[in-house]
Structure formats: structure tokens, C-alpha cells
Amino acid sequence: MRIRLLGTGPSNGVPLIGGPDGAGDWGVCDPANPRNRRTRTSALVTGPDGFRLLIDPGPDLRQQLLAARIGKLDAVFVTHAHADHIMGLDELRQVNRETGRELPLYGAPETVENLRDRFGYAFLGPTPGFFRPALHAVAVEAGEIIPFGAMQALVLDQDHKVMRTLGLRIGSFAYCTDVVRMPQESLEALRGVDTWVVGCFSPRPHPVHAHVALAAEWAAEIGARRTILTHMGNSLDEAALRASLTGGLEPGFDGLGIDVEG
């Protein structure tokens, strides 16, 4: 199984629009380090049979897929309906053209309902030439197992305070972003995972996102060998964070490739 972190940034990316000279607000991040330039959080999981699962079609999806040289997908999983995780949904029409068929889109019932309200035209079925996206919505709940080709994905419940979000465990790999409280049953389901990608917005506690110490605490509890941080804001400089982390934790970056057995 191969994972590519398409984007590792927060809702407004890094750098933020603005800054003293208009070239961006980098916060504490060093602009000279390309790993500090972060697009909105998204990931691609490729199974042993070549099945391609996109996690979250965020607003930077077009440039992310071009950078990854990916034109075809087999399914889409949406963790929740915040704008930074869904506003690239219209870009999927070009993926429809590349594959010549509808794409299944998975999410919690409330996420599917939200997407139907905001992108109703994308769920009306295929059109000649796919001038609009053609998506088939599949509502899923925590605890369900979804077959993605040869992969079996367990859906995990997460608390983002302002809404529920969903994570995935696929064999020895797991992906959990936009979470500030991890239900005990989800922590139990994560035990024994080898490689874990987890959202971590800031160095200090935040109302709706995990911070560095909390992510480290969770990683120790589930026994992850390798924990890769994503959804990082401009208060986390890549080099400084990498130097400070212990216990198998490391910052992710846009374009990071991860190979996982099983």
C-alpha cells in the first residue's frame, strides 16, 4: 500500500494570504524551506491492486493531482464537510472524464446530506462529456468496514468539537485528521497500527484541533511505530518541529510518499 500526502496544511493553507509585503503570512515557518509551503489537507491511498482512494477533495485538489501525476481515481472518502475538505469537489468532473464513469463518494450521513445541498448538481448522474461531476453518494457510519478494491477500511469516529468527523484504518495504516477528542473506542481500534497520519494544528492546545502534545499522547497510547503529523498551521515550522519530536513522530509535508505493508 502506498500513501501520498497531497496536502498537509490547515483551512487557509501556509502561507496565509497577506503578510507585510503581500507575499504571505508565514508565521514562524521559514519561507526558504519548501516543506513549509502547505496546501489544504488531503491524501491519496493506493492499494496493492492499484485501487486509488482520495481522502478529501479540498480546494487545492487540481494542483495536488497534477503534482502527483494522478488523473484517475476509484473512490472518494470525505472526512467531514468543512470547506477546506470539500471545495475541490467540482474538479472531480475531470477525473470522471479520465475514468469514463461515476465515482463513489463515501461520508457520514450528515456529510452526504451537506454535499447534496451544496453540490446537488454533482449527484444527478453522468452526462455526455461529464460537463459536471458524476458522484454516487454512499453514507457510512463509524464501525463499518468499506472494501476499496483489495483494501478493507474500518471507519473511525472522531470529535472535532463543532462536528463529528471520520477517520480510516486500512490494515496497519490509519488516517485521522480534524479531531480534538478521540473516542476511546476509536483509540482501541487504532491499537497496533504501524503508521498513523494524524491532524496536529498547533504547538499549544486548540479548541477544535489536536496539538503536538496531544498527538504524541495518542500515538503512545495506540503504540504506533511511526506517526506523521498533518493539517499543520503556520505556528509549526517543519525543521524546528522535526528536531523537537521524539517517539516516532515526524511532520508530514506536501508530496510525502509513505509505503506501508499490509
Secondary structure, DSSP 4 states (H G I P E B T S, - for coil): -EEEEEE-B-TT-BSBS--TTSS-B-TTS-TTSGGG-BPBPEEEEE-TT--EEEE---TTHHHHHHHHT----SEEE-S---HHHHTTGGGHHHHHHHHTS-EEEEE-HHHHHHHHHHSGGGGS---TT-SS--EEEEE--TT-EEEETTEEEEEEEEE-SSSEEEEEEETTEEEE-S-SB--HHHHHHHTT-SEEEEE--BSS--SSS-BHHHHHHHHHHHT-SEEEEES--TT--HHHHHHH--TTEEE--TT-EEE---
